């Protein structure tokens, strides 16, 4: 496994690659509050948005098709990949989709265990009465959802990130 780190104005983003240079894990910096400054890389690259950065990551280091996980986690992650860009589903809806309608909390746990956030869009899963959680903090979830929603029918760069 090969780790790569990117310093950004929002913190350190770490990507882990397998021997074939495919992404197996993406760690976002924890955000407890929304960032006060725009997303920028702190190296020679000049990504103007987080969307540009994630699109570049996928082009340069495509994610693996099926991350390691339990059969249930894999079923949840596959269901997440099918949520259209700009839309959300509840934990309960995903539980029903994977054939386990009472496994709402387990769906939340599978989302939290997702090794490739953004690529496997766990940010598109919400609680019935609120945003739910996100492993790197709710500001990330809101930023990602807002980036998708702000396009109003256009194809946002963030939505090109898919498996």
Phi and psi restraints in degrees (value plus and minus 20) as a CYANA .aco file:
   2 UNK   PHI    -146.1  -106.1
   2 UNK   PSI      95.3   135.3
   3 UNK   PHI    -107.2   -67.2
   3 UNK   PSI     123.6   163.6
   4 UNK   PHI    -151.6  -111.6
   4 UNK   PSI     115.3   155.3
   5 UNK   PHI    -138.0   -98.0
   5 UNK   PSI     123.9   163.9
   6 UNK   PHI    -144.4  -104.4
   6 UNK   PSI     102.9   142.9
   7 UNK   PHI    -108.0   -68.0
   7 UNK   PSI     106.9   146.9
   8 UNK   PHI    -149.9  -109.9
   8 UNK   PSI     150.7   190.7
   9 UNK   PHI     -86.5   -46.5
   9 UNK   PSI     -35.7     4.3
  10 UNK   PHI    -117.7   -77.7
  10 UNK   PSI     -20.8    19.2
  11 UNK   PHI     101.3   141.3
  11 UNK   PSI    -195.1  -155.1
  12 UNK   PHI    -104.2   -64.2
  12 UNK   PSI     105.6   145.6
  13 UNK   PHI    -126.9   -86.9
  13 UNK   PSI     104.7   144.7
  14 UNK   PHI    -131.8   -91.8
  14 UNK   PSI     113.0   153.0
  15 UNK   PHI    -140.9  -100.9
  15 UNK   PSI     113.9   153.9
  16 UNK   PHI    -132.1   -92.1
  16 UNK   PSI     111.2   151.2
  17 UNK   PHI    -131.1   -91.1
  17 UNK   PSI     130.2   170.2
  18 UNK   PHI    -105.8   -65.8
  18 UNK   PSI    -194.3  -154.3
  19 UNK   PHI     -85.6   -45.6
  19 UNK   PSI     -38.4     1.6
  20 UNK   PHI    -115.1   -75.1
  20 UNK   PSI      -8.9    31.1
  21 UNK   PHI      45.6    85.6
  21 UNK   PSI      11.5    51.5
  22 UNK   PHI    -125.2   -85.2
  22 UNK   PSI     122.3   162.3
  23 UNK   PHI     -88.8   -48.8
  23 UNK   PSI     109.6   149.6
  24 UNK   PHI    -137.2   -97.2
  24 UNK   PSI     -37.6     2.4
  25 UNK   PHI    -175.3  -135.3
  25 UNK   PSI     121.0   161.0
  26 UNK   PHI    -150.4  -110.4
  26 UNK   PSI     100.5   140.5
  27 UNK   PHI    -132.5   -92.5
  27 UNK   PSI      98.3   138.3
  28 UNK   PHI    -113.7   -73.7
  28 UNK   PSI     128.6   168.6
  29 UNK   PHI     -86.4   -46.4
  29 UNK   PSI     121.5   161.5
  30 UNK   PHI     -87.5   -47.5
  30 UNK   PSI     109.2   149.2
  31 UNK   PHI    -136.5   -96.5
  31 UNK   PSI      97.2   137.2
  32 UNK   PHI    -111.8   -71.8
  32 UNK   PSI     -44.0    -4.0
  33 UNK   PHI    -154.7  -114.7
  33 UNK   PSI     136.4   176.4
  34 UNK   PHI     -79.8   -39.8
  34 UNK   PSI     122.7   162.7
  35 UNK   PHI     -81.7   -41.7
  35 UNK   PSI     124.6   164.6
  36 UNK   PHI    -108.9   -68.9
  36 UNK   PSI     -35.9     4.1
  37 UNK   PHI    -143.9  -103.9
  37 UNK   PSI     138.3   178.3
  38 UNK   PHI     -84.5   -44.5
  38 UNK   PSI     136.2   176.2
  39 UNK   PHI     -87.2   -47.2
  39 UNK   PSI     108.7   148.7
  40 UNK   PHI    -168.5  -128.5
  40 UNK   PSI     126.8   166.8
  41 UNK   PHI    -100.0   -60.0
  41 UNK   PSI     126.6   166.6
  42 UNK   PHI    -125.6   -85.6
  42 UNK   PSI      19.2    59.2
  43 UNK   PHI    -157.2  -117.2
  43 UNK   PSI    -177.6  -137.6
  44 UNK   PHI     -91.5   -51.5
  44 UNK   PSI     -39.0     1.0
  45 UNK   PHI    -100.5   -60.5
  45 UNK   PSI     132.8   172.8
  46 UNK   PHI    -148.2  -108.2
  46 UNK   PSI      50.2    90.2
  47 UNK   PHI     -92.3   -52.3
  47 UNK   PSI     111.9   151.9
  48 UNK   PHI    -108.6   -68.6
  48 UNK   PSI     -38.9     1.1
  49 UNK   PHI    -161.6  -121.6
  49 UNK   PSI     142.3   182.3
  50 UNK   PHI     -83.1   -43.1
  50 UNK   PSI     -55.0   -15.0
  51 UNK   PHI     -79.1   -39.1
  51 UNK   PSI     -65.5   -25.5
  52 UNK   PHI     -80.1   -40.1
  52 UNK   PSI     -61.8   -21.8
  53 UNK   PHI     -81.7   -41.7
  53 UNK   PSI     -69.3   -29.3
  54 UNK   PHI     -85.9   -45.9
  54 UNK   PSI     -56.6   -16.6
  55 UNK   PHI     -83.9   -43.9
  55 UNK   PSI     -64.1   -24.1
  56 UNK   PHI     -80.8   -40.8
  56 UNK   PSI     -63.1   -23.1
  57 UNK   PHI     -77.3   -37.3
  57 UNK   PSI     -66.1   -26.1
  58 UNK   PHI     -86.2   -46.2
  58 UNK   PSI     -57.6   -17.6
  59 UNK   PHI     -87.2   -47.2
  59 UNK   PSI     -62.2   -22.2
  60 UNK   PHI     -99.5   -59.5
  60 UNK   PSI     -59.5   -19.5
  61 UNK   PHI    -153.0  -113.0
  61 UNK   PSI      58.3    98.3
  62 UNK   PHI     -78.5   -38.5
  62 UNK   PSI     123.4   163.4
  63 UNK   PHI     -93.0   -53.0
  63 UNK   PSI     132.8   172.8
  64 UNK   PHI     -84.9   -44.9
  64 UNK   PSI     135.3   175.3
  65 UNK   PHI     -90.4   -50.4
  65 UNK   PSI     -62.7   -22.7
  66 UNK   PHI    -153.8  -113.8
  66 UNK   PSI      79.7   119.7
  67 UNK   PHI     -83.1   -43.1
  67 UNK   PSI     137.9   177.9
  68 UNK   PHI     -85.2   -45.2
  68 UNK   PSI     116.2   156.2
  69 UNK   PHI     159.3   199.3
  69 UNK   PSI     152.4   192.4
  70 UNK   PHI     -88.9   -48.9
  70 UNK   PSI     148.4   188.4
  71 UNK   PHI     -79.1   -39.1
  71 UNK   PSI     -62.0   -22.0
  72 UNK   PHI     -84.4   -44.4
  72 UNK   PSI     -67.1   -27.1
  73 UNK   PHI     -78.0   -38.0
  73 UNK   PSI     -64.1   -24.1
  74 UNK   PHI     -81.8   -41.8
  74 UNK   PSI     -60.0   -20.0
  75 UNK   PHI     -83.5   -43.5
  75 UNK   PSI     -62.6   -22.6
  76 UNK   PHI     -83.9   -43.9
  76 UNK   PSI     -67.6   -27.6
  77 UNK   PHI     -82.2   -42.2
  77 UNK   PSI     -58.0   -18.0
  78 UNK   PHI     -84.4   -44.4
  78 UNK   PSI     -58.5   -18.5
  79 UNK   PHI     -85.5   -45.5
  79 UNK   PSI     -57.3   -17.3
  80 UNK   PHI     -83.9   -43.9
  80 UNK   PSI     -57.3   -17.3
  81 UNK   PHI     -84.3   -44.3
  81 UNK   PSI     -39.2     0.8
  82 UNK   PHI    -113.2   -73.2
  82 UNK   PSI     -23.6    16.4
  83 UNK   PHI     -94.5   -54.5
  83 UNK   PSI     101.4   141.4
  84 UNK   PHI     -82.6   -42.6
  84 UNK   PSI     127.8   167.8
  85 UNK   PHI     -75.7   -35.7
  85 UNK   PSI     116.8   156.8
  86 UNK   PHI      64.4   104.4
  86 UNK   PSI     -21.3    18.7
  87 UNK   PHI    -136.5   -96.5
  87 UNK   PSI     142.6   182.6
  88 UNK   PHI    -149.5  -109.5
  88 UNK   PSI     142.3   182.3
  89 UNK   PHI    -154.1  -114.1
  89 UNK   PSI     135.2   175.2
  90 UNK   PHI    -106.5   -66.5
  90 UNK   PSI     142.8   182.8
  91 UNK   PHI     -77.9   -37.9
  91 UNK   PSI     -59.1   -19.1
  92 UNK   PHI     -83.3   -43.3
  92 UNK   PSI     -61.0   -21.0
  93 UNK   PHI     -83.4   -43.4
  93 UNK   PSI     -59.9   -19.9
  94 UNK   PHI     -87.3   -47.3
  94 UNK   PSI     -60.5   -20.5
  95 UNK   PHI     -78.1   -38.1
  95 UNK   PSI     -63.2   -23.2
  96 UNK   PHI     -85.8   -45.8
  96 UNK   PSI     -61.4   -21.4
  97 UNK   PHI     -78.2   -38.2
  97 UNK   PSI     -58.4   -18.4
  98 UNK   PHI    -109.4   -69.4
  98 UNK   PSI     -11.7    28.3
  99 UNK   PHI      61.5   101.5
  99 UNK   PSI      -3.0    37.0
 100 UNK   PHI    -151.3  -111.3
 100 UNK   PSI      49.1    89.1
 101 UNK   PHI     -79.5   -39.5
 101 UNK   PSI     -39.9     0.1
 102 UNK   PHI    -115.1   -75.1
 102 UNK   PSI     -19.3    20.7
 103 UNK   PHI    -113.8   -73.8
 103 UNK   PSI      22.0    62.0
 104 UNK   PHI     -81.4   -41.4
 104 UNK   PSI     -67.1   -27.1
 105 UNK   PHI     -85.8   -45.8
 105 UNK   PSI     -55.9   -15.9
 106 UNK   PHI     -84.9   -44.9
 106 UNK   PSI     -54.3   -14.3
 107 UNK   PHI     -83.4   -43.4
 107 UNK   PSI     -64.2   -24.2
 108 UNK   PHI     -78.9   -38.9
 108 UNK   PSI     -61.0   -21.0
 109 UNK   PHI     -85.5   -45.5
 109 UNK   PSI     -59.9   -19.9
 110 UNK   PHI     -84.9   -44.9
 110 UNK   PSI     -59.0   -19.0
 111 UNK   PHI     -82.4   -42.4
 111 UNK   PSI     -63.2   -23.2
 112 UNK   PHI     -85.9   -45.9
 112 UNK   PSI     -45.8    -5.8
 113 UNK   PHI    -110.0   -70.0
 113 UNK   PSI     -21.1    18.9
 114 UNK   PHI     -78.5   -38.5
 114 UNK   PSI      96.8   136.8
 115 UNK   PHI     -99.5   -59.5
 115 UNK   PSI     -30.0    10.0
 116 UNK   PHI    -149.2  -109.2
 116 UNK   PSI      41.7    81.7
 117 UNK   PHI     -77.5   -37.5
 117 UNK   PSI     132.3   172.3
 118 UNK   PHI      61.6   101.6
 118 UNK   PSI     -75.3   -35.3
 119 UNK   PHI     -86.4   -46.4
 119 UNK   PSI     -63.2   -23.2
 120 UNK   PHI    -125.7   -85.7
 120 UNK   PSI      83.6   123.6
 121 UNK   PHI     -94.5   -54.5
 121 UNK   PSI      49.2    89.2
 122 UNK   PHI     -86.9   -46.9
 122 UNK   PSI     -37.3     2.7
 123 UNK   PHI     -86.8   -46.8
 123 UNK   PSI     -35.6     4.4
 124 UNK   PHI    -105.6   -65.6
 124 UNK   PSI     -15.7    24.3
 125 UNK   PHI    -126.5   -86.5
 125 UNK   PSI     107.4   147.4
 126 UNK   PHI    -144.9  -104.9
 126 UNK   PSI     144.8   184.8
 127 UNK   PHI     -97.1   -57.1
 127 UNK   PSI     143.6   183.6
 128 UNK   PHI     -80.9   -40.9
 128 UNK   PSI     -55.9   -15.9
 129 UNK   PHI    -140.9  -100.9
 129 UNK   PSI      14.6    54.6
 130 UNK   PHI     145.5   185.5
 130 UNK   PSI    -191.8  -151.8
 131 UNK   PHI     -93.6   -53.6
 131 UNK   PSI     -41.9    -1.9
 132 UNK   PHI      58.7    98.7
 132 UNK   PSI    -170.1  -130.1
 133 UNK   PHI    -140.1  -100.1
 133 UNK   PSI     158.4   198.4
 134 UNK   PHI    -178.8  -138.8
 134 UNK   PSI     112.4   152.4
 135 UNK   PHI     -78.0   -38.0
 135 UNK   PSI     -49.4    -9.4
 136 UNK   PHI    -121.4   -81.4
 136 UNK   PSI      -9.9    30.1
 137 UNK   PHI      88.2   128.2
 137 UNK   PSI     125.9   165.9
 138 UNK   PHI     -80.7   -40.7
 138 UNK   PSI     -49.8    -9.8
 139 UNK   PHI     -77.2   -37.2
 139 UNK   PSI     -58.3   -18.3
 140 UNK   PHI     -81.8   -41.8
 140 UNK   PSI     -66.7   -26.7
 141 UNK   PHI     -78.1   -38.1
 141 UNK   PSI     -67.0   -27.0
 142 UNK   PHI     -83.8   -43.8
 142 UNK   PSI     -63.6   -23.6
 143 UNK   PHI     -80.8   -40.8
 143 UNK   PSI     -63.6   -23.6
 144 UNK   PHI     -87.5   -47.5
 144 UNK   PSI     -64.4   -24.4
 145 UNK   PHI     -85.6   -45.6
 145 UNK   PSI     -61.0   -21.0
 146 UNK   PHI     -84.0   -44.0
 146 UNK   PSI     -58.6   -18.6
 147 UNK   PHI     -82.2   -42.2
 147 UNK   PSI     -58.3   -18.3
 148 UNK   PHI     -92.9   -52.9
 148 UNK   PSI     -63.6   -23.6
 149 UNK   PHI     -90.3   -50.3
 149 UNK   PSI     -49.5    -9.5
 150 UNK   PHI     -91.0   -51.0
 150 UNK   PSI     -30.3     9.7
 151 UNK   PHI    -101.7   -61.7
 151 UNK   PSI     -38.2     1.8
 152 UNK   PHI      24.4    64.4
 152 UNK   PSI      40.6    80.6
 153 UNK   PHI      74.1   114.1
 153 UNK   PSI     -37.9     2.1
 154 UNK   PHI     -97.3   -57.3
 154 UNK   PSI     144.7   184.7
 155 UNK   PHI    -109.2   -69.2
 155 UNK   PSI      79.8   119.8
 156 UNK   PHI     -92.0   -52.0
 156 UNK   PSI     129.2   169.2
 157 UNK   PHI     -78.1   -38.1
 157 UNK   PSI     -58.4   -18.4
 158 UNK   PHI     -80.6   -40.6
 158 UNK   PSI     -49.0    -9.0
 159 UNK   PHI    -102.0   -62.0
 159 UNK   PSI     -26.0    14.0
 160 UNK   PHI     -98.7   -58.7
 160 UNK   PSI     -32.5     7.5
 161 UNK   PHI     -97.4   -57.4
 161 UNK   PSI      86.5   126.5
 162 UNK   PHI    -173.9  -133.9
 162 UNK   PSI     144.9   184.9
